[in-house]
Amino acid sequence: MRHIVLATLAAALAPPAVAQAPPAIVTTLPPSTRSAAMADAGVALIGDAGSVFINPSGLATIKVLSLEGAYSPLSGGASLWQAAGAFRLGQFNLGGGAAYLLLPDTSAYVDNVTWVGSADFRFGLLSIGASGRYVSAEDTSGQVNRSFTTDAGFTAAVFDIMALAVSVQNIGNQELSGLGVNLPTTTHLGYMLNLVDPQGTGRLLGTIEWVWTEGRDTRFLVGVEAGAVIKGAGVVLRAGYGPAPLGPTEGRWTFGGGVLLGRLGLDYAYQTENFFGDAVHSFGLRLTP
């Protein structure tokens, strides 16, 4: 399996025979460490700042403020850094985030970068949101290829008990410089249900998600989160199953967990297969004051 994944990576990042827009791998990676532990399912994981990367309407349940950061060391010297923040303003939530993907030395490209700004409006149990996204890919000659695109999302949430969410990423692609960046339209449809009251001691959450990306096979993802929290401190475990966004279409397992200390969450994720070949360890930090 690993040699198939590496072959796919080499083909995607090799210099093209004919000039064409480079891939934007950074936009296909999980929006948070929590999502990474649940097979990348994240469109219905509402209330986290990382929603800016996958579903702007998912910010609607943030009550005051949410901050999030993540780091993932990858194969071949590659690494992924992510940061996001969002806050509430009346019936609106505003957020932003950035992700930096340093690619392996053997790649024809040096890095992928994305910046995103999001806003949503909540009315009752429903929320709608939109994002503007800047994406760039620098090649080894120093040319920076840049594009601008937009995302949209809709979420129906019953407090923090359940959520049904849909988002469409990469609506349009405005080339800003160079060849632009290849941004296929991707649609996510997901459902999240807390099987026990998340305000109590126990934690038991399940989520499912379908992902349709232009020119690629449909992905079906399943994730679970379970644990216990007593007087603000606790531990949760996470697991997921589903194919990676790029590479082989076979499903793979992901695992992880988190430590909760009041409003602070320390997250970890382990993905057995990733587009970069070897297993990936991800580390994240969440703060919701």
C-alpha positions in Angstrom: 0.0 0.0 0.0 2.8 2.4 0.9 4.5 2.2 -2.5 1.1 3.0 -4.2 0.7 6.1 -2.0 4.3 7.3 -2.7 3.8 6.8 -6.4 0.7 8.9 -6.3 2.5 11.6 -4.5 5.4 11.6 -6.9 3.0 11.8 -9.9 1.1 14.8 -8.4 4.2 16.7 -7.4 6.4 16.0 -10.4 7.1 18.7 -13.0 4.3 18.6 -15.5 5.2 17.8 -19.2 2.8 20.7 -20.2 2.5 23.8 -18.1 -0.6 23.5 -15.9 -1.8 24.8 -12.5 -0.1 23.1 -9.6 -2.1 21.1 -7.0 -3.3 22.7 -3.7 -2.7 19.7 -1.4 -2.9 22.0 1.7 -6.7 22.5 1.0 -7.4 18.7 1.0 -5.8 18.0 4.4 -8.0 17.8 7.6 -9.1 21.1 9.1 -7.9 20.2 12.6 -6.2 17.5 14.7 -9.6 16.5 16.1 -10.9 15.9 12.6 -7.7 14.1 11.6 -8.3 11.5 14.4 -11.8 10.8 12.9 -10.7 10.1 9.3 -10.8 13.8 8.3 -14.6 14.0 8.9 -15.1 17.6 10.0 -17.9 19.4 8.2 -20.4 18.7 11.0 -17.9 19.2 13.9 -19.3 22.6 14.7 -18.1 25.1 17.3 -14.3 24.8 16.5 -12.3 27.6 14.9 -11.0 25.0 12.4 -14.4 25.1 10.7 -13.0 28.1 8.7 -11.1 25.5 6.6 -14.1 23.3 5.7 -17.5 24.8 6.7 -17.8 28.5 7.5 -21.3 28.0 8.9 -19.9 25.6 11.5 -18.6 28.7 13.5 -22.2 29.5 14.5 -22.2 27.7 17.8 -19.1 29.5 19.1 -20.4 31.5 22.1 -17.5 33.9 22.7 -14.1 33.0 21.1 -12.3 29.9 19.8 -8.6 29.6 19.0 -6.9 26.6 17.5 -3.4 25.5 16.3 -1.9 22.3 14.9 1.4 20.9 13.8 2.0 17.7 11.7 5.5 16.4 10.8 5.2 14.6 7.5 7.3 12.2 5.4 10.4 13.4 3.5 11.0 16.5 5.6 7.5 17.9 4.9 5.4 19.5 7.6 2.0 21.1 8.1 1.2 24.1 10.3 -2.3 25.4 10.9 -3.8 28.2 13.0 -7.4 29.5 13.2 -9.5 31.8 15.3 -13.1 32.9 15.5 -15.4 35.1 17.6 -19.0 35.9 18.1 -20.5 39.3 17.2 -24.3 39.4 17.9 -25.9 36.9 15.4 -22.7 36.8 13.4 -19.5 34.8 13.8 -16.3 36.0 12.2 -13.1 33.9 11.7 -9.9 33.4 9.9 -7.1 30.9 9.5 -3.9 30.0 7.7 -2.2 26.8 6.8 1.4 26.3 5.6 2.5 23.0 4.0 6.2 22.6 3.5 6.7 20.0 0.8 9.4 17.3 0.5 12.8 18.2 -1.0 12.1 15.8 -3.9 9.0 17.7 -4.9 8.8 20.1 -7.9 7.1 22.6 -5.5 8.5 24.2 -2.3 5.2 24.8 -0.4 1.5 25.3 -0.4 -0.1 28.2 1.5 -3.7 29.1 2.2 -5.3 32.0 4.0 -9.0 32.1 4.7 -11.5 34.5 6.1 -15.0 33.4 7.1 -18.3 34.9 8.3 -21.7 33.3 9.2 -25.1 34.4 10.3 -27.3 32.4 12.6 -31.1 32.6 12.8 -32.6 30.1 15.2 -31.3 26.6 14.6 -30.0 27.5 11.1 -26.8 29.2 10.0 -25.3 30.1 6.6 -21.7 31.1 6.0 -19.2 32.1 3.4 -15.4 32.2 3.1 -12.9 33.8 0.8 -9.7 31.8 0.4 -6.3 32.7 -1.0 -4.1 29.7 -2.1 -0.5 29.7 -3.4 2.0 27.1 -4.6 5.7 28.0 -5.1 7.8 25.9 -7.4 11.5 25.3 -7.2 12.3 28.0 -9.8 10.8 30.6 -7.4 7.6 31.2 -9.3 4.6 31.6 -7.0 1.3 30.5 -8.5 -1.7 32.2 -6.7 -5.4 31.8 -6.9 -8.5 33.1 -5.0 -11.6 31.1 -4.4 -14.7 31.0 -2.2 -16.5 28.5 0.0 -20.1 28.3 1.3 -21.8 26.4 4.0 -25.2 25.7 5.6 -25.7 24.1 9.0 -28.8 23.1 11.0 -27.8 22.6 14.6 -29.8 21.7 17.7 -27.5 23.4 20.2 -24.5 21.2 20.6 -26.6 17.9 20.5 -26.7 17.3 16.7 -25.8 19.0 13.5 -26.5 18.4 9.8 -24.1 20.4 7.6 -23.2 20.8 4.0 -20.4 22.9 2.5 -19.1 23.5 -1.0 -15.5 24.4 -1.4 -13.6 26.1 -4.2 -16.6 27.8 -5.9 -14.8 29.5 -8.8 -11.1 30.0 -9.2 -9.6 33.4 -9.9 -6.0 33.2 -11.0 -3.9 35.9 -9.4 -0.4 35.1 -10.6 1.6 32.4 -12.5 -0.5 29.5 -13.6 -2.9 29.8 -10.6 -3.6 26.8 -8.5 -5.7 23.7 -9.3 -8.8 23.9 -7.0 -11.4 21.3 -7.8 -14.9 21.9 -6.4 -15.5 19.7 -3.4 -18.9 19.2 -1.6 -19.2 17.8 2.0 -22.4 16.5 3.6 -22.2 15.4 7.2 -24.1 14.6 10.3 -23.0 14.7 13.9 -24.9 13.4 16.9 -23.9 13.6 20.6 -25.4 10.3 22.0 -25.1 11.6 25.6 -25.5 15.1 26.9 -22.1 16.9 26.3 -22.7 19.0 29.4 -22.6 15.9 31.6 -19.8 13.6 32.7 -19.8 11.3 29.7 -18.8 12.0 26.1 -20.0 10.0 23.2 -20.2 11.5 19.7 -20.5 10.0 16.2 -20.2 11.7 12.8 -20.5 10.5 9.2 -19.6 12.4 6.1 -19.8 12.1 2.3 -17.3 14.0 0.2 -17.6 14.5 -3.5 -14.6 16.1 -5.3 -14.6 17.0 -9.0 -12.8 14.2 -10.9 -12.3 11.9 -7.9 -14.1 9.0 -6.3 -16.7 9.7 -3.6 -15.4 9.3 0.0 -17.4 8.1 3.0 -16.0 8.8 6.4 -17.0 7.7 9.9 -15.7 9.0 13.2 -16.4 8.5 16.9 -15.3 10.4 20.0 -15.8 9.0 23.6 -14.6 9.9 27.0 -15.4 11.4 30.3 -15.0 14.9 31.9 -15.3 15.6 35.6 -15.2 19.2 37.0 -13.8 20.5 33.7 -11.0 17.9 33.3 -11.1 14.8 31.3 -9.9 12.6 28.5 -11.5 11.6 25.2 -10.5 9.0 22.7 -11.2 9.2 18.9 -11.2 6.8 15.9 -12.3 7.0 12.3 -12.4 5.0 9.1 -12.4 6.2 5.5 -10.1 6.9 2.5 -7.6 9.7 2.4 -8.4 12.7 0.2 -5.7 11.8 -2.3 -4.0 8.6 -3.4 -5.6 5.1 -3.0 -9.3 4.9 -2.6 -9.2 2.1 0.0 -10.2 3.0 3.5 -7.7 3.5 6.3 -8.0 3.7 10.1 -7.2 6.8 12.2 -6.9 7.1 15.9 -6.3 9.8 18.5 -7.5 11.5 21.6 -7.4 14.6 23.7 -7.0 15.9 27.2 -9.5 18.6 28.3 -8.5 21.1 31.0 -11.3 23.5 31.4 -11.6 25.5 28.2 -8.2 24.2 27.0 -8.0 21.0 24.8 -4.8 19.2 23.8 -5.3 16.9 20.8 -3.4 14.1 19.1 -4.1 12.2 15.9 -2.5 9.2 14.2 -3.3 8.4 10.6 -2.1 5.0 9.4 -2.1 6.0 5.7 -1.7 9.5 4.3 -1.0 11.1 0.9 2.6 11.5 2.0 3.2 7.8 2.5 4.2 7.0 6.1 1.9 7.2 9.1 1.3 10.7 10.3 1.3 12.1 13.9 -0.6 15.4 14.4 -0.6 17.6 17.5 -3.2 20.3 18.2 -4.3 22.9 20.7 -7.8 24.3 21.2 -8.9 27.1 23.4 -12.6 28.2 23.9 -12.8 30.9 26.6 
